[in-house]
């Protein structure tokens, strides 16, 4: 009777039995992939279960075939700025440009009007709304003078004046069965920033004043949150690596059951880390939805 040699399958891997160390090495690759966001929790758990059930190299090989090997750094991703800044944005001095302004009035009768984007706010902008509404958005505007006046007359209609952070706002309008929003008064302006005076008359209507950041600034803040999230993820990954290292250093003197307990502890820590990342992503998506609802342009 002759001994049978292990079979070779199609990709050249022999049908050799895998050891506990082999399975733990594959599990480590999966944990790294989970922490780096290459696998979601469902994929991670499915592959980890398959790892501990695997008996041969042939069964282990497909589990990490699409993942980087331990110690191999993936090719760097090109850095692309996701923030578009307005042309000429260099402080308030660069936005007070003088001149007559690019638009001096707006009218809405049974309809609406908008002034937004890159335009020049004159020293005085007159607006009128009758059974309609208007939007005067100054977030990306230049200013003809250091003090500008938005004059709003709203008859059974409404006006919305949107200013960027850093601008001082004074409200001097009169409302009869209507009103002017004074909530943004009293906020100190930045040095060199223009002052916006909102005046006029509202009858059965209203004039609102809001302070909002630009889309570009909102993108910049989102990018900052993303970078902070990556830094926290890297810190947690370092903590996980340190815990794993201590566990592996002590595993030489432990029995098989204790080694499995250490592996499960690391597995639980990785899952806790992933759940925290998922909670952060849900919070970020919720913040994005709130921003879109608030700044629907």
Secondary structure, DSSP 8 states (H G I E B T S, - for coil): -------B-TTS-B--B--HHHHHHHHHHHHHHHHTTSS-HHHHHHHHHHHHH--BHHHHHGGGTTS--TT---------------TT-SSGGGGB--SS-SEEEEEEESSEEEE-SS-EEEEEEEEEEESSEEEEE-TT-EESSSEEEEEEEEESSEEEEEE-TT-EEEE--EEESSEE--TTTT----TT--EEEEEEEEES-EEEEEE---HHHHHHHHHHHHHHHHHHHHHHHHHHHHHHHHHHHHGGGS-HHHHHHHHHHHHHHHHHHHHHHHHHHHHHHHHHHHHHHHT--
